[in-house]
Amino acid sequence: MEKNRLEAFSDGVLAIIITIMILEMKQPVSDRFSDFIALGPTLSAYMLSFIFIAIYWVNHHQIFRKARRINIKILWCNIIWLFVMSFIPFATAWVGTYPTSLAPVSIYFTDMFLTSVAFHLLYYFIIHENGEHFKLSKRNAISLLVYLLASLFGGFYPLVSFVIVAIVTCWWIMPEKIVIEEKNNCN
């Protein structure tokens, strides 16, 4: 399969995910600013999710620039990553409605963690297929750890978790330079 086809499919799915997410947003119950401000948790969850998706879209583009060949592992891993990403509108709507409740917060951050795991696995398969050595950077490891801890404890400390996850997520606005070591240099 050509990588352009996989990228186009992924772009389309991500565009639909963002569209569904905005369609889930409900307008204020009246024409007062106070009713708009009451949507603060929902708007905050939407904004964090939108940035999260946008960052992954940029990084997806970055890693596929390195791909020379696409194999079945890469195809299926990309599908799994898109599946987990497609859950974001549901998790965002739920956590926006119940921003301090254990289940919605835990599910929201678990989805972020699973998205990160699937993406790193996708990155690993792309690098491996190119015959190169994959190395997890400190920023990658820290991000995975933060998303994992937020998924486990975020429901108990929602405000702290949202702030820390937002900081780590925004840390990725500027993607890392893709560091790849040739297999021959690692042996």
Rosetta blueprint (number, residue, H / E / L):
1 M L
2 E L
3 K H
4 N H
5 R H
6 L H
7 E H
8 A H
9 F H
10 S H
11 D H
12 G H
13 V H
14 L H
15 A H
16 I H
17 I H
18 I H
19 T H
20 I H
21 M H
22 I H
23 L H
24 E L
25 M L
26 K L
27 Q L
28 P L
29 V L
30 S L
31 D L
32 R L
33 F H
34 S H
35 D H
36 F H
37 I H
38 A L
39 L L
40 G H
41 P H
42 T H
43 L H
44 S H
45 A H
46 Y H
47 M H
48 L H
49 S H
50 F H
51 I H
52 F H
53 I H
54 A H
55 I H
56 Y H
57 W H
58 V H
59 N H
60 H H
61 H H
62 Q H
63 I H
64 F H
65 R H
66 K H
67 A L
68 R L
69 R L
70 I L
71 N L
72 I H
73 K H
74 I H
75 L H
76 W H
77 C H
78 N H
79 I H
80 I H
81 W H
82 L H
83 F H
84 V H
85 M H
86 S H
87 F L
88 I H
89 P H
90 F H
91 A H
92 T H
93 A H
94 W H
95 V H
96 G H
97 T H
98 Y L
99 P L
100 T L
101 S L
102 L H
103 A H
104 P H
105 V H
106 S H
107 I H
108 Y H
109 F H
110 T H
111 D H
112 M H
113 F H
114 L H
115 T H
116 S H
117 V H
118 A H
119 F H
120 H H
121 L H
122 L H
123 Y H
124 Y H
125 F H
126 I H
127 I H
128 H H
129 E H
130 N L
131 G L
132 E E
133 H E
134 F L
135 K L
136 L L
137 S L
138 K H
139 R H
140 N H
141 A H
142 I H
143 S H
144 L H
145 L H
146 V H
147 Y H
148 L H
149 L H
150 A H
151 S H
152 L H
153 F H
154 G L
155 G L
156 F L
157 Y L
158 P H
159 L H
160 V H
161 S H
162 F H
163 V H
164 I H
165 V H
166 A H
167 I H
168 V H
169 T H
170 C H
171 W H
172 W L
173 I L
174 M L
175 P L
176 E L
177 K L
178 I L
179 V L
180 I L
181 E E
182 E E
183 K H
184 N H
185 N H
186 C H
187 N L
